[in-house]
Amino acid sequence: MRPSLGDRLEAALGKRPECTTPLAGGDIGSVARVDFADGTCCVAKEPGAQGVDTALLEARMLARLARVPGFPVPAVLHAEPRLLVLEWLPGRSGLARDAEVDVARRLAQLHAETAGRFGFDETTVIGPLPQPNPQLRDWIAFFREHRLLYMARLALDAGRLPAAIWTRIERLAGRLDRWLEPPARPELLHGDLWGGNILCAGGRVSGFLDPAISFGHGEMDLAFLTLFDNPGPRFFAAYGEMRPIAPGFFEARRALYLLWPLLVHVRLFGGGYLGQVERILDRFDA
């Protein structure tokens, strides 16, 4: 018989949970706040039994982000196969308007971390999906092959992406160098940056959650944040003071980088996300 969550936490932390409260964000497993009799609490994440075991991988990704000065993430209290125990952080999820400037500055600090090649030293995940990270020097080739076409192929093979749209994505992929430009150096990305993965409290960001890290172009994080949220001028001004945004991002590159998270959602959910993909393809005559 598989040990209960309470038994596993007691073995890991040396104290018995008093109560557990389910939290949002458990689409590919379970996430719960755990309270102890001594007044302390933590977050326990158990990947789903049938899905990819991301516990140790997420622990490694959080540890990498924790090395970035000024970039807040929950501390890893314990990690083992199919169990990740994290520090409880205050705040509510969402890009709070009064915290936009702080979020922008912290994100710029993250993107100031650079490497010699795009990719990462291991495959990571975005949600339940593998995110390949072969280390390349060519940014456009990396984005084309290991983000755009890779995810489109997953969606096609899952029956979520019509073959005609796959053909249009292939056509656009062959012309990306008309619009995309590489960064000066590969930049460390959060990779799954939307309001649900940002905790804010008191006008500041208290933590960034659920990363899908790699080294790429910081504009990918900026674009992703606009998919479900509406960061205002103060956000982009604060970011741009630390890391200037090159001309053409809002006019063209943002939409191209949005294809990546949109295709992730097409692969997972289908539905209305497909229409958004088609509108971007129409915009670029693909």
C-alpha positions in Angstrom: 0.0 0.0 0.0 1.3 3.4 -0.9 2.1 5.6 2.1 -0.3 8.5 2.7 0.8 12.1 2.1 0.8 12.6 5.9 3.1 9.6 6.4 5.4 10.8 3.7 5.6 14.3 5.1 6.2 13.0 8.6 9.1 10.9 7.3 10.5 13.8 5.3 10.1 16.6 7.8 9.9 14.9 11.2 6.5 16.2 12.1 2.9 15.1 11.4 0.6 17.3 9.4 -2.4 18.7 11.3 -4.5 19.4 8.1 -4.1 19.8 4.4 -6.0 22.2 2.1 -6.1 21.6 -1.7 -4.8 24.5 -3.7 -5.4 25.5 -7.3 -2.8 24.4 -9.9 -3.1 20.7 -9.5 -4.1 19.9 -13.1 -1.3 17.3 -13.5 -1.2 16.1 -9.9 -2.2 17.4 -6.5 -1.1 20.6 -4.7 -2.0 21.3 -1.1 -1.2 23.6 1.7 0.0 21.6 4.8 -0.4 23.0 8.3 1.4 21.6 11.3 0.6 21.8 15.0 3.6 24.1 15.7 2.0 26.8 13.5 4.3 26.3 10.5 3.1 25.4 7.0 4.4 24.3 3.6 3.2 23.3 0.1 3.1 19.7 -0.9 3.0 18.8 -4.6 2.4 15.2 -5.8 2.6 14.6 -9.6 -0.2 12.5 -10.9 0.4 8.7 -10.8 -0.1 8.4 -14.6 1.9 11.5 -15.6 5.5 12.5 -15.8 7.2 12.6 -12.4 8.3 16.3 -12.3 9.1 16.5 -8.5 12.9 16.2 -8.7 13.0 18.2 -12.0 11.0 21.1 -10.5 13.3 21.1 -7.5 16.3 21.4 -9.7 14.7 24.2 -11.7 13.8 26.1 -8.6 17.3 25.7 -7.2 18.7 27.2 -10.4 16.3 30.2 -10.2 17.1 30.7 -6.5 20.7 31.5 -7.6 19.5 34.6 -9.4 20.0 37.6 -7.2 16.7 39.2 -6.3 14.5 36.6 -8.0 12.1 35.2 -5.4 11.0 31.5 -5.6 9.8 29.1 -2.9 12.6 27.3 -1.1 12.7 23.5 -1.7 12.2 21.9 1.7 12.2 18.3 0.5 12.2 16.5 -2.9 11.9 12.8 -3.7 10.2 10.9 -6.5 6.6 12.0 -6.7 6.8 14.4 -3.8 8.0 18.0 -3.7 7.7 20.1 -0.5 8.0 23.8 -0.8 8.1 26.9 1.4 4.7 28.6 1.8 4.9 32.1 0.4 2.4 34.8 1.2 0.3 36.5 -1.5 -2.3 35.9 -4.1 -1.7 34.6 -7.6 -2.0 37.1 -10.5 -0.2 40.0 -11.9 -1.4 42.6 -9.4 -1.5 46.1 -10.8 0.3 47.6 -7.8 3.1 45.0 -8.1 3.8 45.4 -11.9 6.9 47.5 -11.5 8.4 45.0 -9.0 7.5 42.0 -11.2 9.2 43.8 -14.2 12.4 44.5 -12.3 12.7 41.0 -11.0 12.1 39.6 -14.4 14.8 41.8 -15.9 17.1 40.5 -13.2 16.3 37.0 -14.3 17.0 37.8 -17.9 20.4 39.3 -17.0 21.5 35.7 -16.2 23.1 34.5 -19.4 24.8 31.4 -20.9 26.9 30.6 -23.9 24.2 28.6 -25.7 20.5 28.4 -26.0 18.7 25.5 -24.4 19.6 23.9 -21.1 21.6 21.0 -19.7 18.5 18.8 -19.5 15.0 18.4 -20.9 12.6 20.4 -18.8 8.8 20.5 -18.9 6.0 22.9 -19.5 3.0 21.6 -17.6 3.0 17.9 -18.4 4.8 18.2 -21.7 8.5 17.6 -22.3 10.5 20.7 -23.3 13.6 19.7 -25.3 16.7 21.9 -24.7 19.5 20.9 -27.0 22.3 23.4 -26.6 22.6 25.5 -29.8 24.2 28.8 -30.7 21.6 29.8 -33.3 18.5 31.3 -31.6 16.2 31.3 -34.6 17.0 27.6 -35.3 16.4 26.7 -31.6 13.1 28.5 -31.5 12.0 27.1 -34.9 12.9 23.5 -34.3 12.6 23.0 -30.5 9.7 25.3 -29.6 7.5 26.2 -32.6 7.7 23.0 -34.8 8.2 20.7 -31.9 5.0 21.7 -30.1 3.1 21.9 -33.4 4.1 18.4 -34.1 2.9 17.2 -30.7 -0.4 18.9 -31.2 -0.7 17.4 -34.7 0.1 13.9 -33.5 -2.4 14.2 -30.7 -5.1 15.1 -33.2 -5.5 18.6 -31.9 -3.9 20.5 -34.8 -5.3 20.1 -38.3 -2.8 19.1 -41.0 -3.6 22.3 -43.0 -2.5 24.5 -40.0 0.6 22.4 -39.5 1.5 23.2 -43.1 1.0 26.9 -42.5 3.2 26.8 -39.4 5.9 25.0 -41.4 5.7 27.8 -43.9 6.0 30.5 -41.3 8.9 28.6 -39.6 10.9 28.9 -42.7 10.6 32.7 -42.7 11.2 33.5 -39.1 14.5 35.3 -39.8 12.5 38.1 -41.4 11.3 39.2 -38.0 13.2 37.5 -35.2 16.5 38.6 -33.8 18.8 36.8 -31.4 19.6 38.4 -28.0 23.2 39.5 -27.3 23.5 36.3 -25.2 21.1 33.5 -24.3 19.0 34.7 -21.3 17.6 32.6 -18.5 13.8 32.3 -18.9 11.1 31.4 -16.4 9.3 29.7 -19.3 5.8 29.5 -18.0 5.2 33.1 -17.1 1.5 33.9 -16.6 -0.3 35.5 -13.7 -1.2 32.2 -12.1 2.5 31.5 -11.6 3.2 34.9 -9.9 2.4 35.6 -6.2 2.0 39.2 -5.2 1.5 40.8 -1.8 1.7 44.4 -0.7 2.7 45.9 -4.0 5.6 43.4 -4.5 6.1 40.0 -6.0 6.6 37.4 -3.3 7.4 34.5 -5.5 7.5 33.0 -9.0 6.1 29.5 -9.3 6.1 26.5 -11.6 9.0 27.3 -13.9 9.8 25.7 -17.2 13.3 27.1 -17.6 15.8 27.3 -20.4 18.1 29.8 -21.9 16.5 31.7 -24.8 15.3 35.2 -25.5 13.7 37.2 -22.7 11.1 38.4 -25.1 9.5 34.9 -24.8 8.6 35.6 -21.2 7.4 39.0 -22.0 5.1 37.7 -24.7 3.8 34.8 -22.6 2.8 37.3 -19.9 0.5 39.0 -22.3 -1.4 35.9 -23.2 -3.7 35.8 -20.2 -2.7 39.1 -18.5 -2.5 42.7 -19.5 0.7 44.2 -18.2 0.5 48.0 -18.5 2.9 50.7 -19.6 4.5 50.9 -16.2 5.5 47.2 -16.4 7.2 47.6 -19.8 8.8 50.9 -18.8 10.3 49.4 -15.6 11.6 46.4 -17.5 13.0 48.6 -20.3 14.9 50.7 -17.9 16.9 47.7 -17.0 16.8 45.7 -20.2 15.8 47.8 -23.2 13.2 46.2 -25.5 14.3 46.4 -29.1 12.0 48.0 -31.7 9.6 45.6 -33.4 8.6 43.5 -30.3 5.1 44.9 -29.9 4.6 45.2 -33.7 5.7 41.6 -34.7 7.8 39.5 -32.4 5.4 39.4 -29.5 2.8 37.6 -31.7 5.4 35.2 -33.1 6.6 34.2 -29.6 3.0 33.8 -28.5 2.7 30.9 -30.9 4.7 28.8 -28.5 2.3 29.0 -25.5 -0.7 28.9 -27.7 0.5 25.7 -29.3 1.1 24.3 -25.8 -2.6 25.0 -25.0 -3.7 23.6 -28.4 -1.9 20.4 -27.5 -3.4 20.2 -24.1 -6.9 21.7 -24.6 -7.6 22.4 -28.3 -10.7 24.6 -28.5 -10.5 28.3 -28.9 -6.7 28.4 -28.8 -6.6 27.1 -32.4 -8.4 30.2 -33.6 -5.7 32.4 -32.0 -3.0 30.5 -33.8 -4.8 30.9 -37.1 -5.1 34.7 -36.6 -1.4 35.0 -36.1 -0.7 32.9 -39.2 -3.1 35.2 -41.1 -1.2 38.2 -39.9 2.1 36.9 -41.2 0.6 35.6 -44.5 1.5 32.0 -43.7 
